[in-house]
Structures are given as C-alpha cells and as structure tokens.
Amino acid sequence: MDKKEIGITVKKDKDFSEWYQQVVLKAELADYSPVKGCMIIRPHGYAIWENIVSYFNKRLKEMKVQNCYFPLFIPESFFKKDSRQAGVTENAIMLSPHFHINGGYASISPRR
C-alpha cells in the first residue's frame, strides 16, 4: 500500500461524505460490490449493524411499531454468470412468485 494511502486523507469537517467512505473502507467495515448502489458488509461492519438493529428493535417493540425489511434486487445476469462459474443449474435459483424478470431485473408484479 502506498504510504499516502495509509490513514484518512480528508478532514471530516471539509468533506464528510469522502471522510466517511474512507473510514468505512480503510477500517474494512464494508467494501464495494459489483452490483451498482450496493456494498458488501464485512464481519466487523456486520457486528456493528447487528448492535444497531438490536438497539432499535428493542425501542420499536417498546413503542409497538412493526418492523419490516425490503427485498434485495439483483440483476438476473449476475445469477446466470455466477451459476455457470459455480456449476449450478438455473433451476437452483428461486424467484418470488410475486416478482417477474423484465429486461434482466426483478420487479413487482400484481397478484392475479
């Protein structure tokens, strides 16, 4: 690693967004994903996430708020590429019956 790449190279009060990205990447809490707009949460980052979720779940239950999660959409081409490399057949990939593939992306379909 180049010496100038060690440590954080921008001041938090000058460019918070860049500072935060450097902290997360250099602390190895997360990394970039090949899926645009997504990141891979690494073990220490996931441990922090679990603590945050635990804290908020407790508070939400006290307030009688219902929690929910939203699905992750992954382009079909990623599944096809990965299944070929891993020797997995396309039949091994499950898609929700409430979604359909349109142009390589999953999208919500109305129930019929």
C-alpha distance (Angstrom), angle and dihedral (degrees) to the residues before:
residue distance angle dihedral
M1 . . .
D2 3.79 . .
K3 3.81 112.3 .
K4 3.82 92.1 -123.3
E5 3.84 89.0 56.6
I6 3.81 92.9 60.3
G7 3.79 112.1 99.7
I8 3.77 130.4 1.4
T9 3.80 113.4 -43.9
V10 3.81 100.3 -165.8
K11 3.80 132.3 58.1
K12 3.79 116.7 -113.6
D13 3.80 93.0 -133.0
K14 3.84 92.0 50.3
D15 3.84 100.9 49.2
F16 3.80 112.6 1.4
S17 3.82 94.4 178.6
E18 3.82 94.3 54.3
W19 3.82 91.4 41.4
Y20 3.81 91.5 52.4
Q21 3.81 92.9 47.8
Q22 3.80 90.8 51.3
V23 3.82 92.3 48.6
V24 3.81 92.3 50.7
L25 3.82 94.8 45.2
K26 3.81 98.3 40.9
A27 3.82 92.8 44.6
E28 3.83 85.9 52.0
L29 3.81 91.9 -126.2
A30 3.81 92.0 133.1
D31 3.78 141.1 -4.0
Y32 3.79 137.1 -157.1
S33 3.80 119.4 -84.6
P34 3.80 127.3 -145.4
V35 3.84 86.2 -122.9
K36 3.81 108.0 89.1
G37 3.80 112.2 -113.0
C38 3.81 95.1 14.4
M39 3.77 133.7 102.7
I40 3.79 133.4 -161.6
I41 3.79 111.4 -120.8
R42 3.79 108.6 -142.1
P43 3.85 124.8 -147.7
H44 3.82 99.1 -88.5
G45 3.79 91.1 42.1
Y46 3.80 90.0 49.8
A47 3.82 90.8 50.6
I48 3.81 88.8 54.6
W49 3.83 89.5 47.4
E50 3.83 91.1 51.3
N51 3.82 90.2 53.2
I52 3.81 91.5 49.4
V53 3.83 91.4 48.4
S54 3.81 91.6 47.5
Y55 3.81 91.8 50.6
F56 3.80 94.4 48.4
N57 3.83 94.9 41.2
K58 3.80 89.1 57.1
R59 3.83 91.4 49.8
L60 3.82 92.8 44.7
K61 3.81 92.1 51.2
E62 3.80 90.1 50.5
M63 3.82 88.6 54.1
K64 3.84 91.4 43.7
V65 3.82 91.9 -120.1
Q66 3.81 117.2 155.8
N67 3.78 115.1 -128.2
C68 3.83 126.2 -144.0
Y69 3.80 142.1 179.3
F70 3.78 129.8 -145.8
P71 3.80 122.5 -138.3
L72 3.77 124.1 -106.4
F73 3.78 114.6 -120.9
I74 3.79 116.7 -146.7
P75 3.80 123.4 -176.4
E76 3.81 111.8 -104.8
S77 3.81 89.3 -128.8
F78 3.84 89.2 66.8
F79 3.81 90.5 55.8
K80 3.79 92.3 47.7
K81 3.81 92.8 47.8
D82 3.82 93.9 45.9
S83 3.81 93.8 44.0
R84 3.82 91.2 53.8
Q85 3.81 91.3 49.5
A86 3.80 92.8 46.2
G87 3.81 94.5 42.6
V88 3.82 91.7 -118.2
T89 3.79 119.9 145.5
E90 3.79 119.7 -125.0
N91 3.81 88.0 -117.0
A92 3.81 88.1 69.7
I93 3.81 91.0 66.0
M94 3.79 114.4 88.9
L95 3.78 123.4 -154.0
S96 3.77 124.5 -170.5
P97 3.83 112.1 -104.7
H98 3.80 86.0 -131.5
F99 3.80 91.4 65.7
H100 3.76 133.5 60.5
I101 3.79 133.2 -162.8
N102 3.78 113.4 -112.5
G103 3.78 118.8 172.7
G104 3.80 91.4 -18.6
Y105 3.81 96.0 -52.3
A106 3.78 130.1 99.5
S107 3.78 115.2 -123.9
I108 3.77 136.8 174.8
S109 3.80 116.2 -87.9
P110 3.79 123.6 -163.6
R111 3.80 115.0 -113.0
R112 3.77 114.6 -105.0
